[in-house]
Amino acid sequence: MSSNRHGAVQPDATSREIYDAGMLVRREVLGDAHVDRANAAKDEFTDDFQDMITRIAWGGIWTRPGLSRQMRSAVTITAMVAHGHWEELAMHIRAALRNGLDRDEIKEILLQTAIYCGVPSANTAFKTAQNVFADLDSAPTPPN
């Protein structure tokens, strides 16, 4: 078995190492701007939640080597559609593009959700994706 089979959550990993690995992946997947906004919005009430998702979701799950980031994005998009988390879906569509999925692959994922999550949910998901793509297409191109 690989010594890295658990990603950042190795038997001797410290909580800080797991957090740092999670923050690295979180920034790579969601982008610095998103993570910086989330961190800037933290307060005493939400600090523990932000810490938890960084350590557990990003450090504990997203660092694992068992699935590619593209596959993790596909699974996450499906879960967002299944549960009707439309703002999170928009965020994870952007993340999926950053992780290497293209618009046609995202369309195929959403078509699949129509069968397994329901047509009304997929309808909203397609509208959400359209809005994300329109926002991305209208954003100014940064200079080189």
C-alpha positions in Angstrom: 0.0 0.0 0.0 1.1 3.5 -0.7 2.3 5.5 2.2 0.3 8.4 0.9 -3.0 6.5 0.5 -4.8 8.9 2.8 -3.6 12.1 1.3 -2.7 14.7 4.0 -4.3 12.5 6.7 -1.3 10.4 7.5 -1.0 8.6 10.9 1.7 11.1 12.0 0.3 14.2 10.4 -0.4 17.2 12.7 -3.6 19.1 12.6 -1.6 22.0 11.2 -0.2 19.9 8.4 -3.7 18.7 7.5 -5.0 22.2 7.6 -2.2 23.6 5.4 -2.6 20.8 2.9 -6.3 21.5 2.8 -5.8 25.2 2.4 -3.4 24.5 -0.5 -6.0 22.3 -2.3 -8.8 24.7 -1.5 -7.0 27.6 -3.1 -6.0 25.5 -6.1 -9.6 24.3 -6.7 -11.6 27.4 -5.7 -9.1 30.1 -6.5 -7.4 32.6 -4.2 -10.1 35.2 -4.6 -12.8 32.9 -3.4 -10.8 31.6 -0.4 -9.7 35.1 0.5 -13.3 36.3 0.5 -14.4 33.4 2.7 -11.5 34.1 5.1 -12.2 37.8 5.2 -15.9 37.1 6.0 -14.9 34.8 9.0 -15.9 35.9 12.4 -16.0 34.3 15.8 -19.3 32.5 14.8 -18.0 31.1 11.5 -14.3 30.5 12.3 -14.7 27.0 13.5 -16.8 26.1 10.4 -14.2 27.5 8.1 -11.5 25.6 10.0 -13.5 22.4 9.8 -14.1 22.5 6.1 -10.5 23.3 5.4 -9.2 20.4 7.5 -11.9 17.8 6.9 -13.2 18.4 3.4 -10.2 19.9 1.7 -7.4 18.4 3.8 -9.1 15.0 4.6 -10.9 14.3 1.3 -9.7 16.4 -1.6 -6.0 15.5 -0.9 -6.6 11.8 -1.2 -5.1 10.2 -4.3 -7.9 7.8 -5.0 -9.8 10.1 -7.4 -8.7 12.7 -9.9 -9.7 16.3 -9.2 -11.9 16.1 -12.3 -13.7 13.1 -10.9 -14.1 14.8 -7.5 -15.6 17.8 -9.3 -18.0 15.6 -11.2 -19.2 13.9 -8.0 -19.4 17.3 -6.2 -21.5 18.8 -9.0 -23.8 15.9 -8.9 -24.2 16.2 -5.1 -24.9 19.9 -5.4 -27.6 19.3 -8.0 -29.1 16.4 -6.0 -29.5 18.6 -2.9 -30.4 21.9 -4.7 -27.4 23.8 -3.5 -27.3 26.3 -6.3 -24.8 28.8 -5.0 -22.4 26.0 -4.2 -23.1 24.5 -7.6 -22.0 27.7 -9.3 -18.8 27.7 -7.2 -18.1 24.1 -8.0 -18.7 24.6 -11.8 -16.0 27.3 -11.7 -13.9 24.8 -9.7 -14.5 22.0 -12.2 -13.2 24.3 -15.0 -10.2 25.1 -12.9 -9.7 21.3 -12.3 -9.6 20.6 -16.0 -13.2 19.7 -17.0 -14.5 21.5 -20.0 -17.9 22.9 -20.7 -19.0 19.8 -22.7 -18.0 17.5 -19.8 -20.0 19.7 -17.4 -22.9 19.5 -19.8 -22.7 15.7 -19.8 -22.6 15.6 -16.0 -25.7 17.8 -15.9 -27.4 15.6 -18.4 -26.6 12.6 -16.2 -28.1 14.4 -13.2 -31.4 14.9 -15.2 -31.8 11.1 -15.0 -30.6 10.5 -11.5 -31.6 13.7 -9.7 -34.6 14.8 -11.7 -35.3 17.0 -14.7 -36.4 20.0 -12.6 -33.1 20.0 -10.7 -31.1 19.6 -13.9 -33.1 22.4 -15.4 -32.0 24.7 -12.6 -28.4 23.3 -12.8 -28.2 24.1 -16.6 -29.4 27.7 -15.9 -26.8 28.0 -13.1 -24.1 26.8 -15.4 -25.3 29.2 -18.2 -25.0 32.1 -15.7 -21.5 31.0 -14.6 -20.3 30.7 -18.3 -21.9 34.0 -19.2 -20.1 35.6 -16.2 -16.8 34.0 -17.2 -17.2 35.0 -20.9 -18.0 38.7 -20.0 -15.1 39.0 -17.5 -12.2 41.1 -18.8 -9.2 39.2 -19.8 -6.3 39.9 -17.5 -3.2 41.3 -19.2 -0.2 38.9 -19.5 
